[in-house]
Amino acid sequence: MSQFDRVFGDGNYLECSKCGSLTTLDKDGRLMRMILNTQDLPVIYEEKNKDLFINQDGSLKCNCTNKEEL
């Protein structure tokens, strides 16, 4: 079990190995993201553009990975 299961519940999240952000879909279908701010404190917010974080097969991805693929 990951330490982030306490934050995001059942382990249905993506932890980006490049930027360290976490992304998950909440029970209402909203895409929630956790990043570290400039003071290295976690900030959780709703990401408005879900398309940047969901692959064609429905799996989660990070938008920082997208930039390298373009």
Buried (B, 14 or more C-beta within 10 A) or exposed (E): EEEBEEBBEEEEBBBBEEEEBBBBBEEEEEBBBBBEEEEEEEEEEEBEEBEBBBEEEEEBBBBEBEEEEE
